[in-house]
Amino acid sequence: MKRVHYFILGLIGAGIAAMMLWTQPVAAVMDSDYYYALGQQIFWGRGGEQPFIWNYLADPKGVPMPAFDYWMPLPAVLAAIGMWLVGTPALWAARLPFVALHGVNVVLVAYWVFRKTGQRLLAWLGGLAVSFPIFYAGFITFPESFTPIVTLGTLYFILVFGAERIWGERAEVLRSLSVGVLCGLFHLSRADGVVWLLASIFLQVGMVLKPMISKQVSGIPRKMRVAILNILVMGVGYVLMITPWLWHNLQAFGTLFQPGSGRVLWLREYNELFYYPASQLTFEHWIGQGWGAIIKDRLWALGQNLLTAIAVQGQVVFFPLIIWGIVKTWPRFETRFGFGMWLGMGLIFSLVFPFAGVRGGFFHSGAALQPFLWVLGWQGFQALIEWGTQHRRWQPKVSQGFLGVGILLIVFAASAVIYFQRYIGDEERPPAWQVTQDRYMAINHKLSDWGFSPESSLGAVNNPPTFFVLTHRSSIVIPGGDVSQLLAAMCRYQADYVILEPDQVNLETLYANPTSVEALKYLETVQGAHILALEDAEKTCR
């Protein structure tokens, strides 16, 4: 592959991503809007403040609260960089770094495929397939962890396994420092990114155990010295990246890590992520549901995450080729390491964090391994062509071109159908982002008409980050429990009104009969959302 080929692939990837700025102008998804809103805060010089409460795990004292109480800051920082570059807090500016990174990802995957297969055609097919990646297509340009995680994952595998020697076979200061920096950036992208640091330590330990298994006793002392040096230098790189984040936590929360994040371990259902007060999420609360429910939830999560591995990460048609690639390249340390990480991530998000895993945790964290899976798939495709040549008298070049282009067309067709249905829609079935945008904008006008100013009023809504992005109104999240939790949260944070949308499943009885609670006054229904106001705050909150 020549440099010009990589340049063209990068332009194609960035060009496809750039078109999404027009076809998908609003996210209206909590994750993306959270990072965009916090990116705006950084751009405005208020990066330490979060103008809404979207969960109660850290027991926030009020609005605004310290920023990044649960999610990590790197996507917001990237969004802020985009805004700084063009001098505007607009969403399209926040998305520019992610557009550029998507082009980089296309190039990196094509480079990796070429390194592993030696086939220029497969490198082109691999890069082009990444440019419009089916289920991930709607996420690649928004301030999200997905795109930077793909970049970091690709760089990690190339850095650790791409050279003549696997990282750990000898002492390498610069390489070890770079691995540490990547692990730090993983952690700054997602909290579970620390798994990559632990995996890197185990990789070094594995390099020590290797001569033990082969009974090469004489080489063990040297391997131990190499491993210790590499781990220490890697630790320096990691600490360099993570220290500003730890300092922020100390200043904001008085702890090195976000307070309350450990409470996620004790969820009995996903909506308890928004439980109020979160102090009730304890081991006793979790164990009280009984072992039958605990095991059932985790088996369910295992099944759902297996479907994600096959349909989303394996892109259905690509999954058999990934398996073939694993079998074909299993003797390689890289394949065993990557497969172990894939399996480990699946188990973590099934057994430890089952609800977060099913609701996107495995999907997003697995993005770090997605390049590894794509490259394995094209190695499996190469093995398929070799098998056909040996056993079915296929013509290698003809078969490779015909079947490879066929797979690429299937990927493009599936991506286009899913992207159109989810993010473009039509007049009869508008996309979810447009429905949310129209609803929140209409509600904003009504609130202004009733005298609820953005500066002096506070609401309770289902999606505070999106509500803030679209209306610049601060809010608290509707708790995941019953009406008593809602009223308790509204009283503590002095919320004036609540916006009850049709998908608020924990309050479906109140939605069906919005006049049934004496403490809440029904005002109006706007595009399917009931707006209720706290009737008598003194009486209700005493």
C-alpha positions in Angstrom: 0.0 0.0 0.0 1.3 3.4 -0.9 0.8 6.6 1.1 -1.6 8.0 -1.4 -3.8 4.9 -1.0 -4.1 5.6 2.8 -4.7 9.3 2.1 -7.6 8.4 -0.2 -9.1 6.0 2.3 -8.8 8.6 5.0 -10.6 11.2 2.8 -13.4 8.7 2.1 -13.9 7.9 5.8 -13.8 11.6 6.8 -16.1 12.4 3.9 -18.8 9.9 4.9 -18.6 11.1 8.5 -18.9 14.8 7.3 -22.1 14.0 5.4 -23.6 12.9 8.7 -23.3 16.4 10.1 -26.1 17.2 7.7 -28.1 14.0 7.7 -28.0 13.7 11.5 -27.8 17.3 12.8 -28.9 16.5 16.4 -28.1 13.5 18.7 -30.9 13.7 21.2 -29.2 10.8 23.1 -28.2 11.2 26.7 -24.6 10.1 26.3 -23.7 12.2 23.3 -25.6 15.3 24.6 -23.8 14.9 28.0 -20.4 15.1 26.4 -21.5 17.9 24.1 -23.0 19.9 27.0 -19.8 19.4 29.1 -17.7 20.3 26.1 -19.6 23.6 25.9 -18.9 24.1 29.6 -15.2 23.7 29.0 -15.4 26.0 26.0 -17.2 28.7 28.1 -14.6 28.3 30.9 -16.9 26.5 33.2 -15.5 23.0 32.8 -15.8 22.2 36.5 -19.6 22.7 36.5 -22.3 20.4 35.3 -25.6 22.3 34.8 -27.9 19.3 35.5 -28.1 16.2 37.5 -28.6 13.0 35.5 -28.1 10.5 38.3 -27.9 10.6 42.1 -25.0 8.2 42.7 -22.6 10.9 43.9 -25.4 12.5 46.2 -25.1 15.9 44.5 -25.8 18.9 46.7 -27.5 20.9 44.0 -27.5 22.4 40.5 -24.9 23.1 39.1 -22.9 20.2 40.5 -19.2 19.2 39.9 -18.7 17.9 36.4 -18.0 14.3 35.3 -19.5 12.7 38.4 -19.9 9.3 36.5 -18.7 9.5 32.9 -15.1 10.2 31.9 -14.0 13.5 30.3 -12.0 12.7 27.1 -15.0 12.9 24.7 -16.0 16.3 26.1 -12.4 17.6 25.9 -12.3 16.5 22.2 -15.7 18.3 21.6 -14.3 21.4 23.3 -11.2 21.3 21.0 -13.4 21.3 18.0 -15.3 24.4 19.4 -12.0 26.1 20.1 -10.7 25.5 16.6 -13.6 27.2 14.9 -14.6 29.6 17.7 -18.2 28.5 18.2 -20.0 26.2 20.6 -22.2 24.8 17.9 -22.6 21.0 17.7 -21.1 20.7 14.2 -17.9 22.2 15.6 -17.9 19.8 18.5 -18.1 16.9 16.0 -15.2 17.9 13.8 -12.5 16.1 15.9 -14.7 12.9 15.7 -15.1 13.3 11.9 -11.3 13.5 11.6 -10.7 10.6 13.9 -13.1 8.4 11.9 -10.9 9.1 8.8 -7.8 8.1 10.9 -9.6 4.9 12.0 -10.2 3.9 8.4 -6.5 4.4 7.6 -5.3 2.5 10.7 -7.5 -0.5 10.1 -6.5 -0.6 6.4 -2.8 -0.4 7.5 -3.3 -3.2 10.0 -5.1 -5.5 7.5 -2.3 -5.0 5.0 0.3 -5.8 7.7 -1.5 -9.0 8.6 -2.5 -10.3 5.1 -0.1 -8.6 2.7 -3.0 -8.1 0.3 -3.6 -4.6 -1.0 -7.2 -5.5 -2.1 -8.0 -6.7 1.4 -6.6 -3.6 2.9 -8.9 -1.5 0.7 -11.9 -3.7 1.5 -11.0 -3.5 5.3 -10.7 0.3 5.3 -13.9 0.8 3.2 -15.9 -1.5 5.4 -14.9 0.6 8.4 -16.0 3.8 6.7 -19.7 3.0 7.1 -19.8 0.4 9.9 -23.5 -0.8 10.2 -24.7 -0.4 13.8 -21.9 2.0 14.7 -22.6 4.4 11.9 -24.9 6.6 13.9 -22.3 7.1 16.7 -19.1 7.9 14.8 -19.4 11.7 14.5 -21.0 12.6 17.8 -19.2 13.5 21.0 -19.1 9.9 22.2 -16.5 7.5 23.5 -16.9 5.2 20.4 -14.7 6.9 17.8 -11.7 7.7 20.1 -11.9 4.3 21.7 -11.6 2.7 18.2 -8.5 4.9 17.6 -6.9 3.9 20.9 -7.7 0.2 20.4 -6.1 0.1 17.0 -3.0 2.0 18.1 -2.7 -0.3 21.1 -2.6 -3.5 19.1 -0.3 -2.0 16.4 2.0 -0.7 19.1 2.1 -3.8 21.3 2.0 -6.5 18.6 2.8 -4.8 15.3 6.6 -4.5 15.6 9.1 -7.3 14.9 9.1 -8.1 18.6 6.0 -8.3 20.9 6.1 -5.6 23.6 7.7 -7.3 26.6 10.3 -9.4 24.8 12.8 -6.8 25.7 13.1 -3.6 27.8 11.8 -0.7 25.7 11.3 2.7 27.5 9.6 4.7 24.7 7.3 1.8 23.7 6.4 1.1 27.4 5.8 4.8 28.0 3.5 5.0 24.9 1.5 1.9 26.1 1.0 3.7 29.4 -0.2 6.8 27.7 -2.7 4.8 25.7 -3.9 3.0 28.8 -4.4 6.4 30.5 -6.4 7.7 27.5 -8.5 4.5 27.6 -9.3 5.3 31.2 -10.1 9.0 30.4 -12.5 7.7 27.7 -14.4 5.2 29.8 -14.0 4.2 33.5 -13.7 0.5 32.5 -10.6 1.6 30.4 -8.5 0.7 33.4 -9.0 -2.9 32.3 -6.5 -2.2 29.6 -3.9 -1.2 32.2 -4.4 -4.4 34.1 -4.4 -6.4 30.9 -1.0 -4.8 29.9 0.4 -5.8 33.3 -0.8 -9.4 32.9 0.8 -9.3 29.4 4.1 -8.5 30.9 3.6 -11.2 33.6 2.8 -13.6 30.8 6.1 -12.9 29.1 7.8 -14.0 32.3 5.7 -17.1 32.7 6.5 -18.1 29.1 10.0 -19.4 29.8 8.8 -21.0 33.0 6.3 -23.1 31.0 8.9 -24.0 28.4 11.4 -24.8 31.3 14.0 -22.2 30.1 15.0 -21.4 33.6 18.1 -19.5 32.6 16.0 -16.8 30.9 13.6 -16.1 33.8 15.7 -13.5 35.7 16.2 -11.4 32.5 12.5 -11.7 31.7 11.6 -10.5 35.2 13.9 -7.5 34.9 12.4 -6.6 31.5 8.8 -7.0 32.8 9.5 -4.9 35.9 11.1 -2.1 33.9 8.4 -2.1 31.3 5.6 -2.0 33.9 7.2 0.8 35.8 7.7 2.9 32.7 4.2 2.1 31.5 2.9 3.2 34.9 4.7 6.6 34.4 2.9 7.1 31.1 -0.4 6.1 32.6 0.0 8.5 35.6 1.0 11.3 33.4 -2.3 11.0 31.6 -4.6 10.3 34.6 -3.1 12.8 37.1 -5.1 15.9 35.9 -8.3 13.8 36.2 -7.4 12.6 39.7 -6.7 16.2 40.7 -10.1 17.3 39.4 -11.8 14.6 41.5 -9.9 15.7 44.6 -10.9 19.3 44.1 -14.5 18.5 43.1 -15.4 15.5 45.3 -12.6 15.2 47.8 -11.8 11.7 46.5 -9.5 10.3 43.8 -12.4 8.6 41.9 -16.0 9.7 41.5 -18.0 9.0 44.6 -20.9 6.7 44.3 -19.7 4.9 41.1 -19.4 1.7 43.2 -23.1 1.8 43.8 -23.7 0.6 40.3 -22.6 -2.9 41.5 -25.8 -3.1 43.6 -28.4 -2.4 40.9 -31.4 -4.8 40.7 -32.6 -3.2 37.4 -31.4 -0.6 35.0 -33.7 2.2 36.2 -32.1 2.0 39.7 -29.2 3.9 38.1 -31.4 6.9 38.7 -32.5 5.8 42.2 -33.1 8.5 44.8 -31.6 8.5 47.3 -28.7 6.5 45.9 -27.5 5.7 49.5 -30.1 2.9 49.5 -28.2 1.1 46.8 -26.2 -1.3 49.1 -25.1 -4.9 49.1 -28.0 -5.6 51.4 -30.4 -4.1 48.9 -28.8 -6.2 46.1 -28.7 -9.5 47.9 -32.3 -9.0 49.1 -33.7 -9.9 45.7 -32.5 -13.5 46.2 -30.0 -15.6 44.3 -32.5 -16.8 41.8 -33.1 -13.2 40.5 -29.4 -12.5 40.6 -28.5 -15.5 38.5 -31.4 -15.0 36.1 -30.3 -11.4 35.4 -26.8 -12.4 34.6 -27.8 -15.3 32.4 -30.1 -12.9 30.5 -27.2 -10.4 30.2 -24.9 -13.1 28.9 -27.5 -14.0 26.2 -28.0 -10.3 25.2 -24.3 -9.6 25.1 -23.7 -12.8 23.0 -26.2 -11.4 20.5 -24.3 -8.1 20.5 -21.0 -10.0 19.8 -22.6 -11.8 16.9 -24.9 -9.2 15.3 -23.2 -5.9 16.2 -19.5 -6.5 16.7 -19.5 -9.5 14.3 -21.7 -7.6 11.8 -23.6 -10.9 11.3 -22.1 -11.8 7.9 -18.6 -11.1 9.2 -18.9 -13.2 12.4 -18.1 -16.6 10.8 -15.0 -15.1 9.2 -13.9 -13.7 12.6 -14.2 -17.2 14.1 -12.2 -18.6 11.2 -9.6 -15.9 11.7 -9.3 -16.8 15.4 -8.8 -20.4 14.6 -6.4 -19.7 11.9 -4.2 -17.3 13.9 -4.7 -18.8 17.4 -0.9 -19.6 17.8 -0.2 -15.9 17.7 0.0 -14.2 21.1 -1.9 -11.2 19.7 -4.9 -13.4 18.9 -5.0 -15.1 22.3 -4.7 -11.7 24.0 -7.4 -10.1 21.9 -9.8 -13.0 22.3 -9.2 -13.0 26.1 -10.0 -9.3 26.2 -13.1 -9.8 24.2 -14.3 -12.7 26.4 -13.3 -10.7 29.5 -15.2 -7.6 28.5 -18.3 -9.8 27.8 -18.1 -11.4 31.2 -17.5 -8.1 33.0 -20.6 -6.6 31.4 -22.7 -9.7 32.0 -21.7 -10.8 35.5 -20.6 -7.6 37.2 -22.5 -4.9 35.4 -25.3 -6.7 33.6 -27.7 -3.8 33.2 -25.2 -1.3 32.2 -23.6 -3.9 29.9 -26.8 -4.7 28.0 -27.8 -1.0 27.8 -24.6 0.0 25.9 -21.7 -0.8 28.2 -20.5 -3.8 26.2 -21.3 -2.1 22.9 -19.2 1.0 23.7 -16.3 -0.7 25.6 -16.1 -3.4 22.9 -15.3 -0.6 20.4 -11.7 -0.9 21.6 -11.6 -4.4 20.3 -13.6 -3.7 17.1 -10.5 -3.1 15.0 -9.0 -6.4 16.2 -12.2 -8.2 15.2 -12.3 -6.5 11.8 -8.7 -7.4 11.1 -9.4 -11.0 12.2 -12.4 -11.2 9.9 -10.3 -10.3 6.9 -7.7 -12.8 7.9 -10.5 -15.3 8.1 -11.6 -14.2 4.6 -8.0 -14.8 3.4 -8.1 -18.3 4.9 -11.4 -18.9 3.1 -9.9 -18.0 -0.2 -6.9 -20.3 0.5 -9.3 -23.2 1.4 -11.3 -22.6 -1.8 -8.2 -22.6 -3.9 -7.0 -25.9 -2.4 -10.3 -27.8 -2.2 -12.6 -26.2 -4.7 -10.2 -25.0 -7.4 -11.1 -21.4 -7.0 -9.1 -18.8 -8.8 -7.6 -16.8 -5.9 -7.7 -13.3 -7.4 -11.1 -13.7 -9.0 -12.6 -15.3 -5.9 -11.0 -12.7 -3.6 -12.4 -9.8 -5.7 -15.8 -11.3 -6.2 -16.5 -12.4 -2.6 -14.7 -9.5 -1.0 -16.7 -6.9 -2.9 -19.8 -8.9 -2.2 -19.1 -8.7 1.6 -18.4 -5.0 1.3 -21.7 -4.4 -0.6 -23.6 -6.3 2.1 -22.0 -4.1 4.8 -22.8 -0.9 2.9 -26.4 -2.0 2.2 -27.0 -3.0 5.8 -25.4 0.2 7.1 -27.6 2.4 4.7 -30.8 0.6 5.7 -30.2 0.9 9.4 -28.9 4.4 9.2 -31.9 5.6 7.1 -34.4 4.0 9.4 -32.9 5.2 12.6 -31.5 8.6 11.8 -33.3 10.0 8.7 -36.8 8.4 8.6 -39.7 9.9 6.7 -42.8 12.1 7.3 -44.8 9.2 8.7 -42.0 7.9 10.9 -39.6 10.7 11.8 -36.3 9.7 13.6 -36.2 9.6 17.4 -33.9 12.6 17.5 -36.4 14.8 15.6 -39.3 13.7 17.8 -37.2 14.6 20.9 -36.0 17.9 19.4 -39.5 19.0 18.4 -41.0 18.0 21.8 -38.4 19.8 23.9 -38.4 22.9 21.8 -42.2 23.1 22.1 -42.1 22.5 25.9 -39.5 25.2 26.2 -41.8 27.8 24.6 -44.7 26.8 26.9 -42.5 27.1 30.0 -41.4 30.5 28.9 -45.1 31.5 28.4 -45.9 30.3 31.9 -43.1 32.3 33.5 -40.6 29.5 34.1 -37.4 31.3 33.1 -34.3 29.2 32.3 -32.3 31.2 34.9 -34.6 30.9 37.9 -36.5 27.6 37.5 -35.5 24.0 37.6 -37.3 21.0 36.0 -37.4 17.2 36.5 -37.0 15.4 33.1 -36.2 12.0 31.7 -33.1 13.2 29.8 -31.4 16.3 31.5 -28.4 16.5 29.1 -30.5 16.6 26.0 -33.0 19.0 27.6 -30.1 21.3 28.4 -28.6 21.1 25.0 -31.9 21.9 23.2 -33.3 24.5 25.7 -30.4 25.7 27.9 -32.5 24.8 30.9 -31.1 23.1 33.9 -32.9 20.1 35.3 -32.7 17.0 37.5 -33.4 13.5 36.3 -36.7 11.9 37.2 -35.8 9.2 39.7 -36.1 5.5 38.8 -38.6 4.7 41.6 -42.2 5.7 42.3 -43.9 9.1 42.8 -42.6 9.4 46.4 -39.0 9.4 45.0 -39.9 12.0 42.4 -41.4 14.3 45.1 -38.5 13.8 47.4 -36.0 14.7 44.7 -38.0 17.7 43.6 -38.2 19.0 47.2 -34.5 18.5 47.9 -33.3 20.3 44.7 -36.2 22.7 44.6 -37.5 21.7 41.2 -40.6 23.6 40.0 -42.0 21.3 37.4 -41.8 17.8 35.9 -42.0 16.8 32.2 -43.5 13.3 32.0 -42.9 11.6 28.7 -44.6 8.4 27.4 -41.5 6.2 27.9 -41.2 7.0 31.6 -42.0 3.4 32.5 -41.6 3.7 36.2 -44.3 6.4 36.4 -46.7 4.9 33.8 -49.6 5.1 36.2 -49.0 8.8 36.7 -48.7 9.3 33.0 -52.0 7.5 32.4 -53.7 9.8 35.0 -51.7 13.0 35.4 -54.2 14.6 37.8 -54.0 11.7 40.3 -51.3 13.2 42.6 -52.5 16.0 44.8 -49.0 17.6 45.1 -48.6 17.9 41.4 -50.7 20.3 39.3 -51.4 19.2 35.7 -50.6 22.1 33.3 -50.8 20.8 29.8 -49.8 18.0 27.4 -47.3 19.1 24.8 -46.5 16.6 22.0 -47.3 13.6 24.2 -45.5 14.9 27.3 -47.4 15.9 30.4 -46.2 19.0 32.2 -46.9 19.1 35.9 -46.0 21.7 38.4 -45.3 21.3 42.2 -48.6 22.6 43.7 -47.6 23.7 47.2 -43.9 23.4 47.8 -44.1 24.4 51.5 -46.8 21.8 52.2 -45.3 19.0 50.1 -41.7 19.5 51.2 -42.0 20.2 54.9 
